[in-house]
Amino acid sequence: MPDELQAPGAQAAETSSEFLDSLMDTELYSIGAYFCDEHPELVDEVVARSEEIERRGLNVYSRASEVTVEEGFETLLTGLAVRYYKAVAG
């Protein structure tokens, strides 16, 4: 339908829908969706740990938790992915 024939706001809604669809087409979204589907019992824990890593910093968290920096980073990334997925998917 030509733009001039669309109801007011229809184009904005279409653009918004396209944008939200594009957010779901990312690797971060896929990681979050997979983790939530496969490990629903761990979602709250991984989000809490990732928030702790953000507050304390990756090196400090890794030393205090006696995990490698790589393991800490994976936890951080998974927590971010879960929060991203939940924010987009609702």
Phi, psi and omega in degrees: 000131179300148183305321184290344180263352180283149176295149178305135179088345182295317180294320178297319179294321179295316179296318179298317179296318178297319180297312179298320177299321181293330178294331180280348182261051180228159179293322180298318177298316181296319178297314180298317180296316180298312182298315180297322180288319186274333185223056183301332181286346182255358185302308182299320181294315182291325177294315179299317179295319180295323176294323177295319178297319178299317182291315188271332186099149186296313181295314181297314179301314183298315179296313183294327182267357181055046173236159178290159177300324179297318178295319177298319179295319178298320177295316178301311182296319179296316178298318177297318180296319179295315179296320177298312179301313183293325179292320182281315184282336179089000000 
